[in-house]
């Protein structure tokens, strides 16, 4: 797998030109791992429920995914406190990271 690209401030991972908020770096490794494990289990549960055609189980599993992502700091209130807005899911080229990102491509 190619190296992952993060913004210089570490707030976002860039995937196909889109920003995805990273986990809160203040989490302990044990906390982070527990939440990642819960996230992966919930994602597997979504897949199983979808294959079974069980809409209620899909909804329940998606709630678990959302809870884990909130715990990680990837959703919900931002984990930084300098007043910068959340640019999660924005295209890099439309954000304050645009010049930095385009310089990487040169």
QUIQUIDA-V558512 format. One record per residue. N is the residue number from 1. RES is the residue in three letters. PHI is phi in whole degrees, -180 to 180 (* if undefined). OMEGA is omega in radians with two decimals (999 if undefined). Layout:
# QUIQUIDA-V558512
((N:RES:PHI:OMEGA) (N:RES:PHI:OMEGA))
This chain:
# QUIQUIDA-V558512
((1:UNK:*:-3.14) (2:UNK:-66:3.09) (3:UNK:-59:3.10) (4:UNK:-80:-3.13) (5:UNK:-111:3.12) (6:UNK:-114:3.05) (7:UNK:-65:-3.09) (8:UNK:-57:-3.14) (9:UNK:-87:3.09) (10:UNK:76:-3.10) (11:UNK:-79:-3.03) (12:UNK:-136:2.93) (13:UNK:-98:-3.14) (14:UNK:-106:3.13) (15:UNK:-128:-3.13) (16:UNK:49:3.07) (17:UNK:80:-3.13) (18:UNK:-114:3.12) (19:UNK:-86:3.05) (20:UNK:-127:-3.08) (21:UNK:-61:3.12) (22:UNK:-87:3.09) (23:UNK:-67:3.11) (24:UNK:-64:-3.11) (25:UNK:-70:3.11) (26:UNK:-80:3.09) (27:UNK:-67:3.04) (28:UNK:-70:3.12) (29:UNK:-60:3.13) (30:UNK:-66:3.11) (31:UNK:-62:-3.12) (32:UNK:-60:-3.11) (33:UNK:-65:3.10) (34:UNK:-60:-3.13) (35:UNK:-70:3.08) (36:UNK:-64:3.10) (37:UNK:-60:3.11) (38:UNK:-64:3.12) (39:UNK:-62:-3.12) (40:UNK:-65:3.11) (41:UNK:-64:3.13) (42:UNK:-66:3.10) (43:UNK:-65:3.07) (44:UNK:-63:3.14) (45:UNK:-64:3.07) (46:UNK:-60:-3.13) (47:UNK:-61:3.14) (48:UNK:-63:-3.12) (49:UNK:-64:3.11) (50:UNK:-64:3.13) (51:UNK:-62:3.12) (52:UNK:-81:-3.09) (53:UNK:74:-3.08) (54:UNK:-97:-3.07) (55:UNK:-61:-3.14) (56:UNK:-66:3.12) (57:UNK:-69:3.07) (58:UNK:-61:-3.13) (59:UNK:-61:3.13) (60:UNK:-65:3.14) (61:UNK:-67:3.11) (62:UNK:-65:3.05) (63:UNK:-64:3.10) (64:UNK:-67:3.07) (65:UNK:-59:-3.12) (66:UNK:-61:3.14) (67:UNK:-63:3.13) (68:UNK:-66:-3.14) (69:UNK:-67:3.04) (70:UNK:-64:3.13) (71:UNK:-61:3.12) (72:UNK:-74:-3.10) (73:UNK:90:-3.13) (74:UNK:-83:3.05) (75:UNK:-135:3.13) (76:UNK:82:-3.12) (77:UNK:-60:3.13) (78:UNK:-66:-3.11) (79:UNK:-91:3.08) (80:UNK:-95:-3.04) (81:UNK:-130:-3.13) (82:UNK:-100:3.09) (83:UNK:85:3.12) (84:UNK:-68:-3.12) (85:UNK:-72:3.07) (86:UNK:-85:-3.14) (87:UNK:-107:-3.12) (88:UNK:-53:3.11) (89:UNK:74:3.06) (90:UNK:-76:3.02) (91:UNK:-74:-3.09) (92:UNK:-56:-3.04) (93:UNK:-64:-3.14) (94:UNK:-104:-3.06) (95:UNK:-122:3.11) (96:UNK:-67:3.10) (97:UNK:-89:-3.01) (98:UNK:-57:-3.10) (99:UNK:-65:3.11) (100:UNK:-60:-3.10) (101:UNK:-66:-3.13) (102:UNK:-66:3.09) (103:UNK:-67:3.10) (104:UNK:-68:-3.09) (105:UNK:-77:-3.09) (106:UNK:-81:999))
